[in-house]
Amino acid sequence: MRPALAILTLLALLALAGAAAAAPGFRVETLAPGVHAAIRTDPPGLMVDANCLFIVTDEDVVVVDAPEASAELIAALKGITDKPVSHLVNTHWHDDHVIGNATWRKAWPSIRFIAHPSLRDYLPGTGAKNRQGMIEGAPQAAAQMKKQLDAGKTLAGEPISDEERASYASDIALVAHYMNVVPGTPDVLPDLPTGGDLILQRGTRRIEIRRVGRGHTEADLVVWLPQERILASGDLVVWPVPLVGGDQSHVVDWPAALDALLALKPALIVPGHGPVQHDTVYVTQLRDLFADITRQMRDLRARGLDLDAARTAIDLADWHRRFAGDSPVRAALFRMYVAAPGLVSAWNADTQ
Ligand SMILES: [Zn+2]
């Protein structure tokens, strides 16, 4: 039980730290004329690669995020248009959103990279350390999952369901792709760093790069197309369970960031992970989750509980039901990202 949990925790930490990998498992959806989303098709799991957005303007292309599958994404884009890519926006610093930068630069050497200024410090520092941890730890974790698959057991030693089987198989494939792509890939830092409110007017196309506040990380940026009412949210919105890091995320501030997204009244939302959202029901649910965690943790602290006691006392049963339903994979993700680091993040905000 213990080693299994340790592996789960390692994978979770690494995934947040910037893990992610990808077989070319995405489909391209046209959201509006010239606006194409490459949406990952992997089942939910511990390993993820990010979605990507192509915005074709009168003369060029602006891309949102640079996942591990960037070589495959570039091939897909070339099947849509022969216009060059002029700008790429990294919505934050995790590897599944930045590691492809070098590949895009190789394809279009004059491309400009737009991101929050903090990436210039994060990527060579914490990011490099986390990436090294992933490179060292992920193959072992994948091997353990393979062993469990062969034995017909989950990492916790329970009989494995079909859903868990598909999820583990996907994680293993994503680790393999990660190990093919990531080691040795150089960082490409933003050369157009912005704290938000950058507007790219490319012919008739208006592209707004905004910072709506911090949530998933300090570096969260979103891309908003006001004419088409299409929003690329980065990992401020992740389906089916939000990705929360105890030290990197800001649960207490997250609801305000999501409120700012809701105020845009988007018609379509391209989340960092998960399918295109055609309404704001899920974003509202995320906002209410983080607001409730913040409220409950503050109440428990006011009653004199310490973090461990508060973790036991908090009531997340209704949220667990809403996010996980009867899915064991989603339940595991909820426990790993919400019920563990999510609470720590909320608690620490009031301790600092
Ligand atoms: Zn992320």
Residues whose N, C-alpha, C, O or C-beta is under 5 A from the ligand:
A	BS01	ZN	H94 D235
